[in-house]
Amino acid sequence: MDYLNYIGLEKAKSHHIAEKLNALLANYQVFYLNARGFHWNIKGDKFFELHAKFEELYTDSLVKIDEIAERVLTLGKHPLHSFSDYVEVAQIAEHKNVQDEGTAVRIILESFKILLLLERELLVLADEAQDEGTNSLMSDYIREQEKLVWMYAAFLG
């Protein structure tokens, strides 16, 4: 049974899931920084509303970043933990000095699309590996983010 890790999952499948989780972690780190920058730099009629919403996004991202890193550790691997790794691995691009409301919200929506695609991919991998811990985490993220996508898309009209 040395092909199983300490939580009873196949090591090879867990390794692959941990790699994908590290990709998700990198994307969340860039998402966090973007949302933080939008929070600081946003201007316009909806400043107060978006300033608060972007704070909600980056605060929630911090929780998810920790959960993802801890899941990688639970699967027996090491989470990425350098900004150079995050920028290299992430699909979400860094955005600097965004002040326009519409631009910021469109970037958030595009970022959610990337996160959701990765989370759905992880959902499939976790299901195949009988990894209920990762599966549950991804299901929760997807449910939350689909609602946020609807809300941010409604903001744009």
C-alpha positions in Angstrom: 0.0 0.0 0.0 3.0 2.3 -0.4 1.3 3.7 -3.6 -1.1 5.5 -1.2 -0.4 8.7 0.7 -1.2 9.2 4.4 -4.8 10.2 3.6 -5.4 7.0 1.6 -5.3 8.5 -1.9 -3.1 7.3 -4.8 0.2 9.2 -4.6 0.4 9.8 -8.4 -3.1 11.2 -8.6 -2.6 13.3 -5.5 0.6 14.7 -7.0 -1.2 15.7 -10.2 -4.0 17.3 -8.2 -1.4 19.2 -6.1 0.2 20.5 -9.2 -3.2 21.8 -10.5 -3.9 23.3 -7.0 -0.6 25.1 -7.2 -1.7 26.6 -10.5 -4.9 27.7 -8.9 -3.0 29.1 -6.0 -0.8 31.2 -8.4 -3.9 32.5 -10.1 -5.5 33.4 -6.8 -2.4 35.3 -5.7 -2.5 37.4 -8.9 -6.3 37.8 -8.6 -5.7 39.0 -5.0 -3.1 41.6 -6.1 -5.3 42.9 -8.9 -8.4 43.2 -6.7 -6.3 45.0 -4.1 -5.0 47.4 -6.7 -8.6 48.0 -8.0 -9.7 48.7 -4.4 -7.0 51.4 -4.0 -7.2 53.0 -7.4 -10.8 52.9 -8.6 -12.4 56.2 -9.5 -15.8 57.2 -10.7 -19.5 57.4 -9.8 -19.5 53.9 -8.3 -16.3 54.4 -6.2 -17.8 53.7 -2.8 -19.7 50.6 -4.1 -16.8 49.1 -6.0 -14.2 50.0 -3.3 -16.1 47.9 -0.8 -16.8 45.1 -3.4 -13.1 44.8 -4.3 -12.2 44.6 -0.6 -14.6 41.7 -0.3 -12.9 40.0 -3.2 -9.4 40.3 -1.9 -10.4 39.4 1.6 -12.1 36.3 0.4 -9.1 35.5 -1.8 -6.8 35.5 1.2 -8.9 32.8 2.8 -8.9 30.7 -0.4 -5.2 31.2 -0.8 -4.6 29.7 2.6 -7.1 26.8 2.0 -5.5 25.9 -1.3 -2.0 26.0 0.1 -3.0 23.8 3.0 -4.7 21.4 0.7 -1.5 21.1 -1.4 0.3 20.2 1.9 -2.4 17.7 2.9 -1.8 16.0 -0.4 1.9 15.7 0.4 3.4 18.4 -1.7 4.7 21.9 -1.2 2.6 25.0 -2.2 4.2 27.6 -4.4 5.2 30.6 -2.3 7.2 33.1 -4.4 5.8 35.9 -6.5 8.1 34.8 -9.4 6.5 31.4 -9.4 3.0 32.9 -9.2 3.6 35.2 -12.2 5.2 32.4 -14.2 2.4 29.9 -13.5 -0.7 32.1 -13.4 -3.0 32.6 -16.4 -4.5 35.7 -14.8 -2.4 38.7 -15.9 -1.2 41.4 -13.6 -3.0 44.7 -14.1 -1.4 48.0 -12.9 -3.1 51.3 -12.1 -6.6 50.4 -13.3 -8.9 53.2 -12.3 -11.9 52.8 -14.7 -14.9 51.0 -13.2 -15.8 49.1 -16.3 -12.3 47.9 -17.1 -11.8 46.7 -13.5 -15.1 44.8 -13.5 -14.3 43.2 -16.9 -10.9 42.1 -15.6 -12.6 40.6 -12.6 -15.0 38.7 -14.8 -12.2 37.4 -17.1 -10.3 36.3 -14.0 -13.3 34.4 -12.6 -13.5 32.6 -15.9 -10.0 31.4 -15.5 -10.5 30.4 -11.9 -13.7 28.6 -12.7 -12.1 26.6 -15.5 -9.3 25.5 -13.2 -11.7 24.7 -10.4 -13.9 22.6 -12.7 -10.8 20.8 -14.0 -9.8 20.1 -10.4 -13.3 18.9 -9.7 -12.9 16.2 -12.4 -9.5 15.2 -11.2 -10.6 15.0 -7.6 -13.6 12.9 -8.5 -11.4 10.4 -10.4 -9.0 10.2 -7.5 -11.8 9.9 -4.9 -10.4 13.1 -3.3 -13.5 14.4 -1.5 -11.5 17.1 0.3 -10.4 18.8 -2.9 -13.8 18.1 -4.5 -15.7 19.7 -1.7 -13.4 22.8 -1.7 -13.8 23.2 -5.5 -17.6 22.8 -5.4 -17.9 25.5 -2.8 -15.7 27.9 -4.8 -17.6 27.3 -8.0 -21.0 27.9 -6.3 -19.8 31.1 -4.8 -18.1 32.4 -7.9 -20.9 31.7 -10.3 -23.1 33.9 -8.3 -20.4 36.6 -8.2 -20.1 36.4 -12.0 -23.8 36.9 -12.4 -23.6 40.0 -10.1 -20.6 41.6 -11.7 -22.0 40.9 -15.2 -25.2 42.6 -14.1 -23.2 45.6 -12.9 -21.9 46.0 -16.5 -25.5 45.8 -17.8 
